[in-house]
Amino acid sequence: MHDLGSDELKEVAKVFKGPILTTGNQVSEFETKFADLMGGGYALGVTSCTAALQLSIQALGIQPGDEVITSSLTFLATASAIEQAGARPVFADVDPDTGNLDPDKVVQKINKKTKAVIVVHLYGLMCDMEVFSKICRERKLFLIEDAAHCIEGERGGIRPGQKSDAACFSFYATKNMTCGEGGAVLTRHASLYKKLKLLRHHGMSKTAFDRHSEGYRRWDMKQFGWKYNMDNIHAAILLPQIKRLKKNLKKRKNIASYYNAELSSVPGIQLFRIPEKTIHACHLYVIQVDSKKRDRIISCLYHEGVEVMVNYNPVHLLTYYKKNIPVKSASLSVAEKIGQSVISLPFYPRMTRMHAAHVVKSLKKAMNAAI
Ligand SMILES: *Cc1c(COP(=O)(O)O)cnc(C)c1O
């Protein structure tokens, strides 16, 4: 549940008073502030994380015939972005303790066609970027982060965007920072940033804002590109949220601590492990239960008025991917087992202790009912 309000409305009103509704000052301001927030690099506002991932793959020169290794325990957009870029997704299995990609399983999938790895920081827990960047550096592979869950995350002092070629973020309705629909790419490489910027806007050398500020100049289309530029209205909605991020993370952490305390010793409930020296971005709060009872527990929770979700049914089991990217089920057995066991509990900054207590009570009831 979002927490947008008068601060965002004020910023949007400023856009309405100016002449530029599309990509302009608010987008530039957001990009600068977002890069600062993440500890440096170049940020580029786009229309979604899916677009951010697709553009990153293409800007790195990955082409049809190439393979990109990623997790199956993710939202399908991670895999679909690889296909949108013309490449082929290859799924590697995950670590049973965290749900994040297992580095050894990734190495097993590398072959001559492999060009990149996309790690997914699942639920807000960063993958071990030291390990993945070493794997990719040694084999001359690109490393991209799907950081849709992980704006605030940190592990061993490393944050998203600091060890990869590009980190991709989502500002979709349910994410920790949102403008309804939006996304961003963060990269440390100036040359990649330039390529991304061209690809974001039709491959055009000038934007509407350039023409407005510089007067009419002849522009050119240097290469094929897409229409994925973030506009000022969406950027305006994001600006005030940068300031709220820390406070909201604290609120999420409080709810997570409450859930942990109440649930960690309930028989039949298993929590994911959080490695040391980690700041969890607390995007989702996910528990695991007996896979044979999971769906019944979810129905019981709905009867109690508790809306829960499943993050995720593994991508390789979705009908489209089953048909087009067939994989031997055994090779992704951990992702499948987690996919059958997980329940995401209600979790958002404005959540009251009373609501959280109701969730816990209903969950305990559902656990007893679903035998
Ligand atoms: C939300 C999400 C995406 C897609 O983000 P959009 O901005 O909706 O394109 C990609 N990957 C993960 C892990 C997500 O949760």
The ligand as a MOL file (V3000), in Angstrom:
LIG
                    3D

  0  0  0     0  0            999 V3000
M  V30 BEGIN CTAB
M  V30 COUNTS 15 15 0 0 0
M  V30 BEGIN ATOM
M  V30 1 C 8.5060 -5.3980 -10.1310 0
M  V30 2 C 9.6260 -6.2240 -10.6320 0
M  V30 3 C 10.1240 -6.0900 -11.9370 0
M  V30 4 C 9.4560 -5.2840 -12.9920 0
M  V30 5 O 9.3320 -3.9650 -12.6860 0
M  V30 6 P 8.4600 -3.0180 -13.6360 0
M  V30 7 O 8.8530 -1.6540 -13.2060 0
M  V30 8 O 7.0220 -3.3410 -13.3580 0
M  V30 9 O 8.8400 -3.3260 -15.0250 0
M  V30 10 C 11.2550 -6.7950 -12.2770 0
M  V30 11 N 11.8550 -7.6290 -11.4080 0
M  V30 12 C 11.4010 -7.8030 -10.1610 0
M  V30 13 C 12.1240 -8.7210 -9.2390 0
M  V30 14 C 10.2500 -7.1330 -9.7470 0
M  V30 15 O 9.7570 -7.3370 -8.5180 0
M  V30 END ATOM
M  V30 BEGIN BOND
M  V30 1 1 1 2
M  V30 2 1 2 3
M  V30 3 2 2 14
M  V30 4 1 3 4
M  V30 5 2 3 10
M  V30 6 1 4 5
M  V30 7 1 5 6
M  V30 8 2 6 7
M  V30 9 1 6 8
M  V30 10 1 6 9
M  V30 11 1 10 11
M  V30 12 2 11 12
M  V30 13 1 12 13
M  V30 14 1 12 14
M  V30 15 1 14 15
M  V30 END BOND
M  V30 END CTAB
M  END
